[in-house]
Structures are given as structure tokens and as C-alpha cells.
Amino acid sequence: MDAPENVANWRKAQRAQLIARRLAVPDDERDSWTAAITRFLVEGFPILRGFVVGFCWPYKGEVDPRFAIRELRRHGARAALPAVVQKAAPLQFREWAPGVAMTRGVFDLPVPDGTPVVEPQALLMPPIGFDRQAYRLGYGGGYFDRTLAALTARPLKIGIAFEASRIDTIFPQPHDIPMDFVVTERGIHHAGAGGLEVVTDLSELNAHVRDLGFGRA
């Protein structure tokens, strides 16, 4: 597929279409998909139980990661939410737990108020769209790409999305950083040399995680 003449305009149009498609899904169906994704995350990535896990408050019909975060925290994980501290700058992650004081940030989403700033070891990343090479189409601000480039240690990057968000390509640009895995309601997908592939064997998944340098899952 040839790249469009103006990739930025093409992406803007894709965002609008994909968000509309996601919002059109009935609530009960979206809830069922989220439950499946939660199960894949919790059962497939036990390594997250010892990590600081960054996640995003659900927005515009995204996968709701709070169910997975609740289970991971029960097993020892720490959770963190992003905050925009400056335009065109990396995100700052602040530790989150139920009951902490919150303030309103970008898109009117809640951000922990006064909790410690932490560096996530894993990120649950909600794309608007994702492609066969595990590239993520976000909201256009570039915050996640700048954050990934600025972190001291490379985090485990796990996209969480519905299959309805899958597209052929986002026409990745030099600043785009692919995800390591994409989890949908149909399973866990590994980003390999040949593109996204469903992982059906947990030992195979553990091997992929180790190959990325994250120890024994």
C-alpha cells in the first residue's frame, strides 16, 4: 500500500473513523471484550506482578485496564497514571491506588495529585488503531513516543485494544515506536519480524518476554 501524500491528514481521518467505530460497539459487547483482554493480561504476563505498571484511564470507549490493574495490584504490582506536565514533553507518571487524591488533566481525565513520580517498567498502551507491525496510532500529540524515548530503562510495551481497532498500516514515521505485544479479545499477539502473530503457548510467550530482556516471566 502506497503512503498517502499527507500522512498527518490521513491519520487524522483514520482517528475519527476508528473512534466512531469503537463507540458504536454496544456496551455489553465492549464489556465482554474487556473481560477477555483482562484475562489474557493477568494470566499471560505474571511478570507484571512485580512491576510498576503504567496505564491510562479509559477514554472514548477504550479497553478499560482498571480490572487488570486491580488484579495485578493484588499480586504486588504498583500502578501509575500519566500526567501531561508540559506541551511537547514526555509524560510524567504518578503512582496510583484506589482512594488517592485526584485532579483533572488533559481530556479531563483524572491524574493522581501529590503521589510519588515513578518510572514504569511496563506500559499498558491503548491505541486508537494498531497495525500488523505493532505500530500504534494515538491521539496525535506524540506524548507516548516522546516518553518512551526519554525513559531511562526501556519498558515492556503492551498494547491493549479491540480487534475493531486493527488496520493494515499506520504508515509509521521515524519517530514511531512499535509495541512489544498487542492484546485483543482474540488473544495475545507477539510483534515479530514477520508482524503480529497470536501466541498460543504460554512457554512461548515467556520466551518472547525473556528475549526482550525482562527476565523470567
N, C-alpha and C positions, 0 to 999 in steps of 0.2 A: 504494500500500500504506500503510495506516494504521500509525503508530508504535505500538509496544506501550506499555502503561501504565507499565511499569517497564523502561526501555531497558537499564539495567545488568544486570538479571536475564536479559533476553533475550540480551544479548551473552555473558554467562557460559555460557548453554546453547549458543549458537552456537559458542563456542570449543571446548567439549567435543566437539561433533559434528564440527567441521571437523578437529580434531586426530586424532580417531579415523578419519575418512575418509582423511586423509593417511597415517597409519601403516598403514592396511590395504593400501596400494598395494605390490605386490611390489617388492623391492629392484632387480631388473633394469629394471623399467619406470621406477621413480623415477630410476635412473641415466641411462637414455636421455633422460628429460625434462630432467634437469640438463645433459646434454651439449648439448641443443638450446638451452637458455637461455644456457649459456656462449657458444656460437657467436654468438647474437644480440647478447649484450653486447659481445663483443670486436670483432665486425665492424661492429656498428651504432653504437657510441659510441667512435670513435677519440679523441674529446676527453678521455676518461678517462685516456689515457696520460700526460697532463701534469698530472693532478690528484692531490691527496691523497684517497683513496677509503676511506670508512668502510664496514665490512662487519660481519656478525655470524657467529660460529662456528655451524655448523648445529646445530639443536636439534629434537628430536621430529619427524624426517622432513622438515625444511625443505629447500628448494633448497640445495645445497652451493656457496657462492660462491667457495670456495678455488681452484677450477680457473680461473675468470675472473680472480681476483686474481693468480694465478701468471702468466697471460699478460699482464695489464696491467702488472705489475711488470717483466716482461721488456722492455717498451717504455717504461719510465721512470716509471710511476706509483709513488706511495708508498701504503702501506696502513695502516689504523688500525682497532683494535678498541675497542668501548665498554667503559667501566667504570662501575658504579654507585658513586658516592662518597658519596652521602647520599640517604636516602629522600625521595621527592617533590622531587628536584632534577634539573637537567639531567645528562645523561650526560657523562662525560669520555672523550675519545678519545686513545688512546696508540698511537704508531707501532708497527707490527708488521712483522716479517720472519721468514722461516724461521730457527729456531735461537735466537731471543731468549728470555731467561728469562721464564717464565710463572708466574702464580699462579692460584688458583681464585677466581672471583667468584660472582655471583648465578646460580642454577640449576647451580652447579658448573662453569660454563663458563670456559675459560682466558682470562686477561687478561694483557697484557704487563706485566712487572714492571720498573720503573725506566727505561722508554724515554720519549722526549720526548712531552709532551702537544701534540697538534696539533688544528687545526680543519679538518674535512673539507670539501672543495669539492664532493664528491658522496657520496651515501649509497646503498648497495645495501640496501634495506629488505625484510626477509622478513615479510610479513603472515601471520596465521593465515587471514584472509579479506580479500578486496578486492571492491569493488562497482563498478557501472557508472560511477560518478562519480570513480573512482580513490581513494576513501577506504579507509583501512587499518584492519582490525580486528586489534589487537595483543593482548598478553597481559594488558592491563588496568591496568598500572602507570602509564601516561601518560608514560613516560620519553622516548620519541621526540618526542611533541608538545611537551613542555617544552624539549627540546634544540633542536628546530627554531625555537622561539620565541626562544631565548636566543642562538643563533649570531649573530656579528657580520655575516656575509655569508650570504645565503640559498644553501644548497647545491642542486645538481641532485639531485632525489629520484626514485630509480628503484626501484620495487617489483619483487621477483623472487619469483614464485610459480607453483605448478602450477595448471592450469585447474580442478582439483578444489577449489581454494580460492575460486573465483568465486561470489559471491552477488549477489542483486539490489540490496540496500542494507544498510549497517551502521547506518542511521538516524543520520547524522552529527550531532554536537553542536557547539556553538560553539567548543570547544577543538580539534576535529579538524582536521587539516591534510591536504589531498589530496596524492597523489603526482603527479609530473610525467609519468611514464611507468610502465607496468607491463609487464614482460617475462615471458611464459609460454612453454611449449614450443610454442605455436602462433604466436608472433611477438611483435613489439614493438607495444605499444598506447600511443597518444598520448591524454592527457587533454585533450580539447577541450570546447568549450561544450556540445556535444551528448552528452558522455560518452566512454567509451573507444572508440577506433577503431584498427583494425590499420593500421600503417604499412607499405606495400609498396614504397615508393620511397625509397632512401637519401637522395636530394637533398631529399625532403620531410621526412625525419627531421632532416636537418641544419638545415633551415629552422626546424623546431619548436624545436630546441635554441637556435638564434640568437635566436628570438623570446623565449625565456626569459631572454636576457641573458648567455649563456655563450660569446659569441664565435663563431668559425668552427670548426665540428666537423670 
